[in-house]
C-alpha cells in the first residue's frame, strides 16, 4: 500500500488514492466544490488540502454539528503533525474562543458560532489561508455559511464538500455563488479512479400490501378529506381533479394568509384558511395510515382529539374529529390488532441479517419519532438484536453527547441495530453497516443519498426500501429517483460550463494566494 508523503501528515498512516490526490491538486488552483459519495474520504481530502495551506496561514473548517466537529478534530489530531488543532463552538466561552483562534493553526468550528463572532468583531479572518465548508449544500439562503463567506478575504482559498448537492441547478449555482466556489470536482462510485475503493451496495425494493383494516381506515379518511377539498373547489381555491398534497394546501394557505395580512378580513378568507388547516390534518393522518402504521396513527389522533378539546384554538380539530367518517375510522383504529406490514418486514430483515452474519450491524431509518420508538420496541424482541434509538435533541430526545455515545456503542458492537430518525442521515460519524433499511422512501435526493451512504463503506452492504403499494410511498420513491438522476446530469452540465469558462460569476477572475 502506498501512503501520502507530506511533512504535515503523519507518515505511513494515510493511503494515497489517485482520486483524492487529483481533487487536492484541483483545490490548489481554484476555489472548488467537491462532490464525493459518503464513505470515500472527504475528510482525508480536507486534511490533505489543509496540509498544503497551513504553512501559509491559519485553516478554518466549518461543520454543521458538534459530532462532526469532534470527528474532524479526531482525524486532524491523529494525522496532522506540527500544527495545533482546536474546536470552537457555542459551548466555549466567548473570550476563550478568541484566544483559541489566536493560539491555534487549524480551527474547527460550527458556522453559527464563527458567524456570530465575526459579526461581533471578536476576531477576523485576516490570518487565514483556507476555509473548508463541510456539508456545503447547506450554503443557501441565510444559512451561516453564507454570512461567514462574506468575511473571507481575496487571498483565502475556499473549498466546499458534500456527498449530495441536490437536483436543483439553481440551488447548486447558489451554493457556488454564495461560497465563491468557481469549480466543481465531482466523483461517483462508477468513476475509474474511485471504483477500486467502492464496496458493492445492493438496493432492494420491497413492496407490501396494506391489510383490509388499514385500507378501510384510509378510505374513510380520504372520504372526509374529499368533502373539504370539494368545498375548496366550490370556493375556487383549487380546481376539480387536482390530487391533494401538503404542498398544494400550503400554497393555498400562504396566499390566503397574505390576503388576510393585507386587510382582507372576510368570511371567504377565514373559511379558506380553516379548510386548508383541516385538510392538512387529514392528509397527515392518511400518510401515517398508508406509510407508518396503526401505532403512530393512534398517537397522532390522540393529539388531534386533545386539540379539539381545547376551549380556544381547536375549531379545525373539532370539526375534523366530529364528522361521521372520522368516528367510523376511529372505531376501526381502536379495535384492530393489525400493525403495518412493514413492521414484520423490518423484523424479518434484521433477524435474517443477524442470523446470517452474527457480527452484522443494521441501521433502520424512519421519518417520524413515534414510528422510530415503535420499531425500536418491536426489534428488541428479535433474537441477538441489541437495539439503540437515535433521535434528535428536541423534547425528550438525545443530547449530542448521548448520540455520540450511542454510535460508539455501535462501533464497539455493544449495540448492533440502530433505529434512527433523520438525525442519523447527516453530520454523525456512523460506522459502516451491513444493511440499511428505509422504513419509507423519502422524496429528497439529498437525504436518500445520505441514508444510503451508511452502508457499503468498509464492506458490501444491502439497502432495503420498503414501499406500501398504491400509497404515497410510491410517489416519494419516484420523486427521489428522478431528482437523483437530475442531480447527476446537472452537476455534469454545470461542471462543463465552468470548465469552458462559461461561469456564472460576475467577476470571472480566480482567487489566488498572493500575499501569503
N, C-alpha and C positions, 0 to 999 in steps of 0.2 A: 504494500500500500504506500502511495506517495503522499507526503504531508506538505502543508503550506509552510514555506520558509519565509519568515518575516521577523525582523528584530523586535516587534511589539507583540508577537504571538508566540505563546509557549511552544517550544519545539516538540515535534512528534506527537501532537495532540489533535490537529485539525486535518482531516483528509482533504486532499486537493481534488476538487471536482471541476471539470472544464467549464460547465455552465455557470458555476459560481464565479470562477475566475473571469470569465467573459463579462458577466454582469458587473463585476467590480471595475473592470477596465472601462466600461461604458460610463460608469458613475464618475470616473476621474476626468472625463471630458465634458460632461454636461449634467445639469440637474435632471434626474431621472425618476420615473415611476416604474418600480419593479413589480412585476406580477408573476408570482411563483406559487404553485399549488402548496397547500398545507402539508407540512412534514418534510419539505425538501430543503430546509435550511435557510430561511430568510434571515434568521438571527446571525448565522455564520457570515452571510454576505454583509450584514451590518457591521459585524466585528472586523471583517477584512477592510471595508471602506474606512471605518473609524481608525484602524491601524495606519492607514495611509495619510490620514489628515491630522491625527492628534499631535504630531510634531509641529504643525503649522498654527495650531490654536485649539481651544477647547472644543469638545464634541458634545452636542445635545441630542439625546434620544428621547422622543416623546412616545408614550404608550397610554392607551385609554383607561387601564385598570391597574390597581395596586398589584394583583397577582402577576400581571405581565411585567411590571417594573421589577418585581422580585426575580422573575425568570431571566430578564436581561441582565440584572445585576449579578446573578449567579454565574451566567455564561461569561461575562466580561471579567469578573474577578478570577474565575478559574483559568481563562485562556489568554487574557491580555497581560503582558508583563511590562514593568517600568512606568506604569501610569496609574494614578489613583481614580477610583470609581465611587460615586455616591448616588443616593436616591433622594429626590426632592418631591414630596407630596404634601397634601394638606395636613397630614399627621405631624409634620415637622414644624416647629415654631418659626414664625416669620423671620426673626433676626438670625436664627440658626441657618435658615435657607440661604440667605445672602452669604454667610460665612462658608457654607458648603460649596456654593458656586465659585467663590473666590479661591478656595483651597483645593479644588479637585480638577482633574483633567477631563473626565468623562462624567457628564451629569445625565442621569436617567430620571425623567420627571413625568408627572401627569400634566396634560395640556392645560387644564383649567388653573392649576396652581401656578405654573410658569406664566400663563397669560395674566393672571391677577398680579403677580409680582412685577411683570414688565409694565403693566398699566399703572401700577402704583409707584414705579420708578425705583424699586428696591435694588435693581441691578439692570444691566443691559447686555446685549449680545455682541458688543464690540470685539471682545477677545475670542470669539468663536469662529472656527473654520468650517464647521459641518453641523447640519441639523438633519435628523432622520425621523420621519413620521411613520410609526408603525400603525397598521390598520388604516392606511392613508385614505381609503374610500370614505372615511368619516369627514374628510375635509371639504364639506359643503355648507352652505347657509351661514349661520353664525356660530358654528362649532369652534371651539377654542383653537384648533389647529389654524384656522383661517386668520384669527386675530394675532396669533404668535407669528405667523409668516410675515405680517406687516412690519415686524420689528427686526427682520433679518436684513443685514446689510448686503451690499452688492458683492462683497468678497466671499460670502458664505456659499458653500455647496449645499444644495437641498436634495434630499432623497426621500421618496415615498415608497412604502412597501405594503403590499396587500395580496391576498390569495384570490380575491373576488371584488373587482371594482364596480360591478353592476352592469346591467344590459343597456342602460340609457346612455346614448352617445353624449348628450348634453351634460349629463352628470359627470362622466369621465372627463370631459373638457373642463367642467367647472373645477374639479379636483386639481387638474393640471394648472389651470389659471390661478386658482387660489393659493396653491403652494409653490407656484413658479417652477413647475416640472416641465421641461421642454423636450423630453424624450421619453418614449415608452419602451421598456425592455420586457417582453412577455415570454414566458415559457409554459408549456403544457406537458403533461405526462408522456405525450407522443413524440416530443422533440428528441432527435437522435442523441444529443448530449445529456438529456435528462433520463431517458428510458432505462439505462442500466441501474439506476438508483431507485426505480419505482417498483413497488410490490403490487401485485395484481389486486384489484378491488372488484368484486363481483356484485353487481347491482341486481337484486331480485325483487320484482314487484309481486306482491301477494294480494289478490282480490278476495274480499269476503262479502257474503250476502247478509243483509240485515234480517233478523228474525221477525216473525209476524208482529209481535208486540211493539217493536221499535217502528215498524212500518206504519202501524196504526197511530202511534204517537206522532210521527212526522206528518201523517196525513191530516190529523186534526189541527196541528199547529199551522200547517200550510193553508187549511181552510180559513182559519181565523185571520191569518196574515192577508189572505186574498180579499177579505172584506175591507180591511184598512186600505189596501192598495186600490181597490175599486173606488173607494171614496176619494182617494188622491187623484184618480183618473177623472172622476166627475168634477173635481176642482181644477182640472187641467194642470196639476202639479207633476204628472207623469203621463206617459202615453200607453194606450192599451197594448198588451202583449209583451211589454218590456220585462225581461226577467228581473226579479227583485235582487238587490245586492246591497250590502252595507255601504259601499262607496256611493251608490246612487242615492240612497236615503240621506247620507251625509251631505251630498251636493245640494239636495233639495233643502235640507235643514239650514245649510250655510246661506243659501240665497234668501230664505225667509227671515233668518236672523238679521241679515243686512238690511232688509226692508223694515224690520222692527226697530233696529237701531237708528234707522233714518227717520223714524217718527210715525211709521205706518202701523199704528196700534189698532188693527181691525180684527173682527171675528175670523175673517178668512186666514189671516196670518197666524193667529193663535191656534186655529183648528189644524192648519197645515203643520205647525210645529208639534202639536200633540200627536198627529197621525204618524209623523216620521219617528217620534220617540217610541210610540207603541210598536211600530213596525220593526224597529231595530231590536227591541226586546224580544219579539217573537222570532226574528231572524237568527238571533244568537241562540235561542232555545232550539231551533231547528238544527243549527250547526252542531250543537252539543249532542243532540239525539242521533244525528247521522254519523258523526265522526268520532265522538268521545265515549258516550255510553250513559247508562241509567244513573250511575252514582254521581258524576259531575252534573248531569241534568237536574237531579234531585236537589243538589246543593244550590244550584242557580235558582230553581223555582222557589226554594225556601227564602232566598234573599229577595226575590221579586215579591213574594207574598208579605214579607216583613215591610217592604217599601210601601205596599198597598195599605197596610195597617196604620201608616203614619197619618197624623191629623193634617199635616201640611206637606205639600210636595209629592204626594203619592198618587195623584189623579190618574196619570197614564198607567201606572202599575195596577191601580184599582180597576180600571176599565178592562185591561188585558185579563186579569185573573177572575173577573166576574162573568165572563162570557161562557156560553154553554160548551163550546168546543174546548175551552181551557179546562173546565170542570170535568168533562168526559176524559180528556187526556190525563188529567191528574189522577183519576181513579186507576187508570192502567199503570201509571208510574208507581203508584203506591202498592199495587197488588202483584206486579210482575217480579219474578225472581231471576229474570234473564238479564245478563250483562251483555255488553257489546262483544261480538265475536272476535274483535281484535285482541281482547284481553287473553283469551285462551291461546290465541296465535302467538302472542308475545311470550307467554309462559312456555309454550312448546319449543319455540326457537331457543330461548335461554336454556331450557333443560337439555335439549339436544346438543347445543354448543358446549356446555359444561361436561356433558357425558362423553362426547367425542374427544375433547381435549380438556382435561380437568384443570389445567393451568390457564385456561382462557379468561379473557376479560371482555365484558359486554357493556355497551352503552345504549340506553333507551332514551330517545328524545320525544318529548311531548310538549304541546303548545301551552297547556294550562296546568297550574299548580295543583288544582283539585284532582285532575287526571294523574298527575305525577305521584301524588300521595296514594291514590288508589292502586296504581300499577306497582309501586314500591311494596305496598302491603301484600298484594297478590303474589309477587315474586318471592317474598320471604318464605313462602311455603314450598318453593322449588328446592329439590334436594341439592345440596352443596352450593346453593346461591347465598352469598354474603352481600347483602344489598345495602347500598347507600343512596341517599336522595340529595341531589344537587339543585338548590333553588336560590333565587336572588335574595337580596338583603331586606326588601320591604316587608312590613308586617312582622310576622314571627319567623322570618327567613334566616338564612345563614349569613353571618358576617364573613367578610373576605378571608379572615384568618381561619374560620371554620371550613370555608370552601377549600382553601389550600390544604388543610389537614386531611380533608376527605380525599382529595386527589393523591396525597402522599400515601394514604391507606390503599388506594387503587394500585399505585406503583409497587408497593410492598407486597400486595396480594392479600392484605387483611380484608379488603373489600374486592369482590370480583365482578359485581354488577352495579352500575350506577344508572339511576333514573333521573333525567335532567330536564329542566325547562330550558329556555333559550340562553340562560346564563352560561351553559356549557358549550355554546356554539363558537364563542369568540372570546379571546382575551385570557384564557386559562390554559396553563401548560398541562394538557391531558396526555398521558402516555398512550402509546398505540394500543388499540383494542382489536380483538379478533372479529368482533361483529358490532355493527351499529344498526339499531332498529329505529326507523321513523314510525312512531305510532300513527302519525298522519303526514301526508305530503304538505309542504308549505309553498305558497305561490311566490316566494322570494328566491331568486337565483343565488344571491349572496349568502343567505342563511342555509340554503341547500348545500352549497359547496363547503361551507364551514362545518356543517354537521357531518357530511360525507368524509371530510378530511380527518376525522377522528379515528379512522381505521386505515390499514394499508401503509402505515408509516415504517414499521420495522419488520413486518411480516405480511403475508397475504391476508386480506380481510373480506368479510361479506357485509353488504349493506342491504337491509330488508326494508322495503317501503310498503306499508300496509294501506290498502285502499278499499274503502267501502263502495260497493258497486252502486251506480246511479245516485251518487251523492256529491256534495261539494268537494270531496276528496279528489274526484276525477278532474274537476276544473282546476284545482290547485296544482295537481301533478302536471297537467298540460301547460299551465301558465309558467311553471318553474322551468320546464324543459325548453319552452320557446324562448324564455328570457336568457337562459344559459347559452343557447345557440346564438342568439342575437349578440350577447356579450362578447363571445369569442370573435364573431365577424366584425363587430365594431372596433374591438381592440386592434385587430389586424389592419382594418381600414385606416384607423386613426394613426397607427404607427407608420403606415406607408405615407400618409400625408406629411407627417413630421419629418420623415427621412428624406422626402423630396423637397423639403424646405417650405411646404405649404402649411406653415404653422398658423395658429390662431391667436398668437400673442401680438399685442400692438407694437411691441419692440422686438424684433427677431434676434437681437443680439443675445449671446450666451453669457452667463455669469462666468467669471474666472476667479482665480485665487490670487490675482495681482495684489500685492501689498503684504502677502504673508511670506 
